[in-house]
Amino acid sequence: MPENRYSDEECAAVYRAIYERRDMRHFLSDPVAPEILTRLLDAAHHAPSVGFMQPWRFIRISCPDLRKAIHALVEQERIRTAQALSEREDEFMKLKVEGIMECPVVLVAALCERRDQYIFGRRTLPEMDLASLACAIQNIWLAARAEGLGLGWVSMFEPDSLKKLLSMPSDSQPLAVLCLGHVDKFYDKPMLELEQWEDRKDLNALLFENTWDTPCR
């Protein structure tokens, strides 16, 4: 057994959070305690980042009118997405894709401005700043599940419109509208799997050895 391994109970808790994490769309209106929100944001701030650049920025939306405006942007993109799906348009429109107006906490997760100055680890892969922010969001997600809170990642919006709405710098980049709050229950499976939008792929079909598309032995 590795010397630095957690106890069986601690390992089980980590894996439980991973397997029970859900992209939530249904929320209760009960407020989130400030100390819990602080813990979640601190978990995000301890995510790995390329060159330790820590590119994440979080904007808490406390203004009701601003929340409504963000919801309107998401609704516009929801309709455009449905139209782009052509034969699946009607099926898509029946899905609940966000909980912006129901959840008690809305956060906008974004990449900071002046990111070009960070070269370490990004010279050939500049998108690693985005990967770093995604890790921070995943930290919030897992910590929220451990705290009994649901989180939903909403990516249906026009980035430039959201930047203008939030007075963000031109070279910053919003990546997610995060809906956070208490839930009545967590979905047994990912919602899109329950709605038969898509099935989870077999891991073996995604795992190669040495060269692309060569199955592992």
Secondary structure, DSSP 4 states (H G I P E B T S, - for coil): --TTPPPHHHHHHHHHHHHH--B------PPPPHHHHHHHHHHHHTS--GGG---EEEEE---HHHHHHHHHHHHHHHHHHHHHTGGGHHHHHTS----TTTSSEEEEEEEPS-GGG--TTTSS-TTHHHHHHHHHHHHHHHHHHHTTEEEEEE--S-HHHHHHHTT--TT-EEEEEEEEEE-S---SS-HHHHTTS-PPPPGGGG-BSSSTT-B--
